[in-house]
Amino acid sequence: MLAITRWAALLGAMLAGVAAAPAQNYPERPIRLVVAFVAGGATDTMARQITEDLKEALGQPVIIENRPGANGYIAWNYVANSDPDGYTLMMAENALAISQGLFKKSASSFDPIKQYDAIAHVATSPLALVVANKVLANSVAELIKLSKTVPQKMNYASAGIGSVAHLTFEVFRDGAGIEAVHIPYKGGGQAIGDIVAGQVEMHMASVGVAKPLVEAGRIKALAVTGAKRSPALPNVPTIAESGVKTADVDLGFWYALFGPKGMPDAVKAKLSKAVATVMANPNVRARLANLDIEPAYKPADQLEQKLQSEIKNWTKFIDEKGIRAE
């Protein structure tokens, strides 16, 4: 009996060692980094800024995979249902929190807290309120006045229903007291394209996406959502400077790395360390500064706390204002 017990213990230790080996050797092949929106938007831009640096830190290629559609749920469910081996990850943003407040029917079957392993908070970035050149306003005050005099409601583009651009504009709209028709796209890349083309009038874009278009004179930036002016667009005032008081929610992008629930601790630790290394790199920080993206590495426990807090804050705003998924 004692011999059997010892054999069982030995076998268990051997199996544990075999299971741990892949995690200790991770990564041994390319890693897919899923983005829930089309190329050219804020989250896609953030991911593409650091994939080569992550490759250097991890020793394997990091390949971006855009899976737009269903307001983010196609990508979110895809990652949640992937093998938790560390080879399918997701660069996500505030939309994960917003979705829980907006799509209440979906909340019962989709819960980012329960379905993802938080890996690392990556960075933050303000948004810019931009308008098409055809819009006859060069300031927030002029935009508010214009919105109250045009015969038809003005419109605004977003990266999709429940996206950061959607709800951030709703916060601005609420504070400014204007009415506007929402036109959702499958990502910020498509939305900003139609702003440039003059097909849609207003949009909340990441400063990184807006900057080159503003500098080229292809769109106009009227305000930024940060507490202070953006060094990337120093001549553009903040929303507060423009006289608009907004609800107490985070009006900037935050970006973070998640994976399917159940990833090995060793894999999560390697990924978190890689993100910390990349975001501390002076060359990376200088590159991101040009887009007004601020490196803000935080470990998994702090990321999970932030996600929980964001879900609570956005749900409160959405419920108080009676905002519904269209």
Disulfide bonds with the S-S distance in Angstrom:
none
